[in-house]
Amino acid sequence: MENIKLIWDFRGLSSKHTATHFKTHLLEFFKSEKIDWYLCDIVSINPSYHYIFIVTDKVHLAFIKSALKPNRGQLVKAS
């Protein structure tokens, strides 16, 4: 089965705070919709650019794209 890594970018002086806040809501969404996920984290590129990603099954891609509008995504191989 293929997995998908969905990514949301945050830029600006409050990007770290915004990414952290978004992560909380993202995990709540996955829990309420009963969608399994494998990895979720925040990556700091510099003080003004952070992004959050979550890895889940590709089968959920259309639903998540319409509901949460990730900025980008990429396929990852399942372990």
Protein Blocks (a to p, Z undefined) as FASTA:
>chain_A
ZZdddddddedjklmmmmmmmmmmmmmmmmmnopacfbdcdddfblmbccddddddfklm
mmmmmmnopabdcddddZZ
